[in-house]
């Protein structure tokens, strides 16, 4: 019997043959954290360790509350900067870089065959480049800082096979929402998910990042996409170190294989207050919205902004519309393509790269009774700062079309 990608990666790191269900202690290649690094540093000090074991493996990216919206946030950032200086952490990205998952990939830390952990559930994003990447708790990150290692139970692997050609009005976000609607939010609990198929192979790295990012919303430990020429070309001149791609064997054991034909999919909507509360956009059409949010770590990349601008060009929005490029690199690229001018002309507000409204920290908090249609990845009560508000999730094209009409609208109307 062959081995899955995950079994191979953990076996390589542990130094011996492992199978799903085994418990192993391994040293991650990278350990990512963001604004919660202050809390992690406090736990780290309680371990009694004076120095981070491998500071060269630590990556800290400030993104959740930037610039600091209140005194406590500013104090939090000051503590992180002080810890970074004290511990000699070289991979520190302050408030002028962007959202951690975008920056981590842009800066070349996500690579095939690497074992990556982070103190954010959407660390699964880096699986788009062939890595094992998983979100872990703050205390676990503190333990890795102190000892350099952490134990894992090797997960079973579930294959999601995507075939077919994507219709013009469909996007990877729609694909992800359709998948979650079928297998549910707990359908991949503590399983590694492996995305395969012709449709996946045809996707760009930004498109693949959407699938891996949303794997967290299926309960997955990891959202892996086998690396190929697209991956290797993206990493040329970008990769932080050498790497060795790892693949599942053809005869590996998968606990489940789920097949989808994306050519027959329609744009999807996640209704309040769970990501698996699935509806087709036709079913949700006509629902009034007060705010549109285009961006976040899920859909704030250049391709997403292009898709939204394609619909907004020459039109005006009817509701307050927020646009958040995922990083300053994306912001600059969008500026060069005149996408930002399109958004401004449409009446949208362009925010600095960061997490802000997605987690309800600032820059887009709702009032009771209001409705936001968002390209983010979560819509539970209070996610955007108000428990009496509602969040619908969709693609950049769907959200842009709905911003123009003031109600949830099929993007095909403007294509």
C-alpha positions in Angstrom: 0.0 0.0 0.0 1.4 3.4 -1.0 1.6 6.5 1.1 -0.4 9.7 1.1 1.3 13.1 0.8 0.8 13.7 4.5 2.1 10.4 5.6 5.2 11.0 3.5 5.8 14.5 4.8 5.5 13.4 8.4 7.6 10.4 7.8 10.4 12.5 6.3 10.3 14.9 9.3 10.1 12.1 11.9 12.8 10.1 10.2 10.9 6.8 9.9 7.8 5.3 8.2 4.5 6.6 9.5 0.8 5.9 8.7 -2.4 7.8 9.3 -3.3 7.7 13.0 0.3 7.6 14.2 1.5 10.2 16.7 4.8 11.8 15.8 7.0 14.6 17.1 8.4 16.8 14.4 10.2 20.1 13.8 8.2 22.4 11.6 10.0 24.3 8.8 8.2 27.5 9.5 6.1 28.8 12.4 3.8 31.8 11.5 2.0 34.2 13.8 0.4 37.6 13.5 -1.0 40.1 16.1 -1.5 37.3 18.5 2.3 36.9 18.8 2.1 39.2 21.9 -0.1 36.6 23.7 2.1 33.8 22.5 5.2 35.5 23.8 3.6 35.8 27.2 2.9 32.0 27.2 6.4 31.4 25.9 7.9 33.2 28.9 5.9 30.9 31.2 7.7 27.9 29.8 10.9 29.1 31.4 12.7 29.3 28.1 14.9 32.4 27.7 15.5 32.2 23.9 13.4 31.0 21.0 15.0 27.7 19.9 15.0 28.4 16.2 14.3 32.1 15.6 15.2 31.7 11.9 12.1 29.6 11.5 9.7 32.1 13.1 7.7 34.4 10.8 5.6 37.2 12.4 3.3 39.4 10.2 1.2 42.2 11.7 -2.2 42.3 9.9 -5.2 42.0 12.1 -5.5 45.5 13.6 -3.4 47.7 11.4 -2.9 50.6 11.8 -3.7 50.1 15.5 -7.4 51.3 16.0 -7.1 51.6 19.8 -4.6 51.8 22.6 -4.6 48.1 23.4 -3.8 47.3 19.8 -0.9 49.7 19.8 0.4 48.2 23.1 0.1 44.7 21.6 2.1 45.8 18.5 4.8 47.4 20.7 5.2 44.2 22.7 5.6 42.2 19.5 8.2 44.6 18.1 10.1 44.4 21.4 10.0 40.6 21.4 11.2 40.4 17.8 14.2 42.6 18.6 15.0 40.8 21.8 14.9 37.3 20.2 16.6 38.3 16.9 13.7 37.3 14.8 14.6 38.3 11.2 11.4 37.4 9.5 9.2 40.2 10.9 6.7 42.1 8.7 5.3 45.2 10.2 2.0 47.0 9.3 3.2 48.0 5.8 3.1 44.5 4.2 -0.5 43.1 4.3 -2.5 40.1 5.3 -0.4 37.3 6.8 -1.4 34.5 4.4 -0.9 36.6 1.3 2.5 38.0 2.6 3.7 34.5 3.6 3.2 33.3 0.1 4.5 36.4 -1.7 7.6 36.4 0.4 8.4 32.8 -0.6 7.9 30.9 2.7 5.2 28.5 1.3 7.0 25.8 -0.7 6.3 22.2 -1.7 7.1 19.5 0.8 7.5 21.9 3.7 5.8 21.4 7.1 4.3 24.7 8.2 2.2 25.7 11.2 0.6 29.0 12.2 -1.5 30.5 14.9 -4.3 31.2 12.5 -6.8 28.6 11.2 -6.4 29.7 7.6 -2.7 28.7 7.6 -4.2 25.9 5.4 -3.7 28.4 2.5 -0.1 27.4 1.9 -1.2 23.9 0.8 -1.9 25.6 -2.5 1.9 25.4 -3.1 2.3 21.8 -2.1 3.1 22.2 1.6 1.6 20.7 4.6 0.3 23.7 6.5 -2.0 23.7 9.5 -3.4 26.1 12.0 -2.6 25.4 15.6 -3.3 27.1 19.0 -1.3 29.8 20.6 0.1 27.6 23.4 1.3 25.1 20.7 3.2 27.9 18.9 4.7 29.0 22.2 5.9 25.3 22.7 7.5 25.3 19.3 9.2 28.6 20.0 10.6 27.0 23.2 11.5 23.5 22.0 11.5 23.6 18.2 9.1 20.7 17.9 5.5 19.6 18.4 3.5 16.4 18.3 0.9 15.6 15.7 -1.5 12.8 15.0 -1.0 12.0 11.3 -4.4 12.7 9.7 -6.3 10.5 7.2 -6.6 12.0 3.7 -9.7 12.9 1.8 -9.5 13.5 -2.0 -11.6 16.2 -3.6 -11.5 15.8 -7.4 -12.5 18.7 -9.6 -13.2 18.2 -13.3 -14.6 20.4 -16.0 -14.2 23.9 -17.4 -15.1 26.9 -15.2 -18.0 29.0 -16.7 -17.3 32.7 -17.2 -19.4 33.7 -14.2 -17.9 31.2 -11.8 -14.8 31.5 -9.6 -12.8 29.3 -7.2 -14.7 30.9 -4.3 -18.0 29.6 -5.8 -16.4 26.2 -6.2 -15.3 26.2 -2.6 -18.7 27.2 -1.3 -20.4 24.5 -3.4 -18.0 21.9 -2.0 -18.6 23.0 1.6 -22.3 23.0 0.9 -22.2 19.4 -0.1 -19.7 17.9 2.5 -20.7 20.3 5.3 -18.5 22.3 7.7 -17.5 19.2 9.6 -17.1 17.0 6.5 -13.3 16.9 6.7 -12.7 17.3 10.5 -9.1 16.5 11.3 -8.6 15.1 7.8 -6.0 16.3 5.3 -7.8 17.4 2.1 -6.1 16.8 -1.3 -7.5 18.7 -4.2 -6.9 17.1 -7.6 -8.3 17.0 -11.1 -8.1 18.8 -14.4 -9.9 21.8 -13.1 -7.4 22.2 -10.3 -4.4 21.8 -12.7 -5.9 24.6 -14.8 -6.0 27.0 -11.9 -3.4 29.8 -11.1 -1.7 29.9 -7.7 -4.1 32.7 -6.5 -7.1 30.5 -7.5 -5.6 27.5 -5.7 -5.0 29.6 -2.6 -8.8 30.1 -2.4 -9.4 26.4 -2.3 -6.7 25.8 0.3 -7.8 28.8 2.4 -11.4 27.5 2.5 -10.3 24.0 3.4 -10.4 25.3 7.0 -14.1 25.8 6.6 -14.5 22.1 5.9 -12.8 21.3 9.2 -9.6 20.1 7.3 -6.2 20.0 8.9 -4.6 20.8 5.6 -5.6 21.7 2.0 -2.9 20.3 -0.3 -2.7 20.8 -4.0 0.0 18.7 -5.8 2.8 21.0 -7.1 3.3 21.3 -10.8 4.9 23.6 -13.4 2.5 26.4 -12.3 3.9 26.1 -8.7 7.5 25.9 -9.8 7.2 28.9 -12.1 5.6 30.9 -9.3 8.4 30.1 -6.9 11.3 31.0 -9.3 13.2 33.8 -7.7 10.8 33.7 -4.7 11.4 30.5 -2.7 13.3 31.1 0.6 15.2 27.9 0.5 15.6 24.7 -1.5 12.6 22.3 -1.5 11.6 18.9 -2.6 8.0 18.3 -3.9 6.2 15.4 -2.2 3.3 13.5 -3.8 0.8 10.9 -2.8 1.4 7.5 -4.3 -1.1 6.3 -6.9 -2.1 3.4 -4.6 -2.3 5.5 -1.4 -5.3 4.9 0.9 -7.8 7.8 0.9 -10.7 7.6 3.4 -13.0 9.3 0.9 -13.0 10.5 -2.7 -15.5 13.2 -3.6 -16.0 14.2 -7.3 -17.3 17.5 -8.6 -18.0 18.7 -12.1 -17.4 22.5 -11.9 -18.8 23.1 -15.4 -22.3 22.6 -14.1 -21.8 24.6 -10.9 -23.6 28.0 -10.4 -22.4 30.9 -8.3 -22.9 30.1 -4.6 -23.8 32.0 -1.5 -23.2 31.0 2.2 -26.2 32.3 4.2 -26.0 33.4 7.8 -24.7 32.1 10.1 -22.6 29.2 8.9 -20.4 28.7 5.8 -22.2 25.5 4.9 -25.6 27.2 4.9 -25.5 26.9 1.1 -27.7 28.4 -1.5 -27.3 29.1 -5.2 -27.2 32.7 -6.1 -30.5 32.3 -7.8 -32.0 31.2 -4.5 -30.5 34.1 -2.6 -31.2 36.7 -5.3 -33.1 39.8 -4.2 -31.9 39.8 -0.6 -31.2 43.4 0.4 -27.7 44.3 1.5 -26.2 47.4 3.3 -22.6 46.7 2.7 -20.3 44.9 0.2 -16.8 43.7 1.2 -14.4 42.7 -1.6 -11.0 41.4 -0.4 -9.5 39.6 2.7 -7.1 36.7 2.8 -9.6 34.6 0.7 -10.3 37.0 -2.2 -8.1 40.1 -2.0 -5.6 39.1 -4.7 -5.0 40.8 -8.0 -7.2 38.3 -10.0 -10.1 39.0 -7.5 -9.8 42.7 -7.9 -9.7 42.4 -11.7 -12.9 40.3 -11.5 -14.7 42.8 -9.4 -13.5 45.8 -11.5 -14.7 44.0 -14.6 -18.3 44.4 -13.2 -17.9 47.8 -11.5 -16.2 49.6 -14.4 -18.5 52.3 -15.6 -21.1 51.6 -12.9 -21.9 53.1 -9.5 -22.5 51.1 -6.3 -25.8 51.6 -4.4 -24.4 50.5 -1.0 -21.3 51.3 0.9 -18.6 49.1 -0.7 -15.2 48.3 0.9 -12.2 47.0 -1.2 -9.2 45.5 0.6 -6.2 44.4 -1.4 -4.6 41.5 0.3 -1.1 43.1 0.4 0.7 46.2 -0.6 2.2 44.3 -3.5 -1.4 43.6 -4.7 -2.3 47.2 -4.0 0.6 48.5 -6.2 -0.2 46.1 -9.0 -3.9 47.1 -8.9 -2.9 50.7 -9.0 -0.7 50.2 -12.1 -3.6 48.5 -13.8 -6.0 51.4 -12.9 -8.2 49.0 -10.9 -8.2 51.4 -7.9 -9.5 54.2 -10.2 -12.3 51.9 -11.3 -13.3 51.3 -7.6 -13.1 54.9 -6.7 -15.2 56.0 -9.7 -17.8 53.4 -8.7 -18.0 54.9 -5.3 -16.2 52.3 -3.3 -13.8 52.9 -0.4 -10.4 51.4 -0.7 -8.8 50.3 2.6 -5.2 49.6 3.5 -4.3 45.9 3.2 -5.2 44.1 6.5 -7.9 42.1 8.2 -9.9 45.0 9.7 -13.6 44.5 8.9 -13.3 40.7 8.3 -12.9 40.0 12.0 -14.9 43.1 13.2 -11.8 44.9 14.5 -12.4 48.2 12.6 -13.0 49.8 9.2 -16.4 48.2 8.4 -18.2 47.2 11.6 -22.0 46.8 11.0 -24.9 48.1 12.9 -27.7 45.8 14.3 -30.0 44.6 11.5 -27.5 45.4 8.7 -26.5 42.9 6.1 -23.0 42.5 4.5 -22.3 40.5 1.3 -18.6 39.6 1.7 -15.8 37.7 -0.1 -14.4 36.6 3.3 -14.4 33.0 4.6 -16.5 33.2 7.7 -20.0 34.5 8.6 -20.8 33.4 12.1 -22.7 35.8 14.5 -20.5 38.7 15.5 -17.8 38.0 13.0 -17.8 41.5 11.7 -18.4 43.1 15.0 -22.1 42.9 15.6 -24.1 39.8 16.7 -27.3 41.4 15.5 -26.1 41.8 11.9 -26.0 39.2 9.1 -23.1 38.2 6.7 -23.6 36.4 3.4 -20.5 35.1 1.6 -19.8 34.9 -2.1 -17.3 35.5 -4.9 -15.8 38.9 -5.9 -17.9 38.9 -9.0 -21.1 38.2 -7.1 -20.4 40.8 -4.4 -19.5 43.4 -7.0 -22.7 42.8 -9.0 -24.7 43.0 -5.8 -23.0 46.3 -4.8 -24.3 47.8 -8.0 -27.9 46.7 -7.5 -28.1 46.9 -3.7 -29.3 43.2 -3.4 -27.8 39.8 -4.0 -27.4 39.5 -7.8 -26.1 36.9 -10.2 -22.8 38.3 -11.7 -23.9 37.1 -15.2 -26.2 40.0 -15.3 -23.2 42.3 -16.0 -20.9 40.0 -17.9 
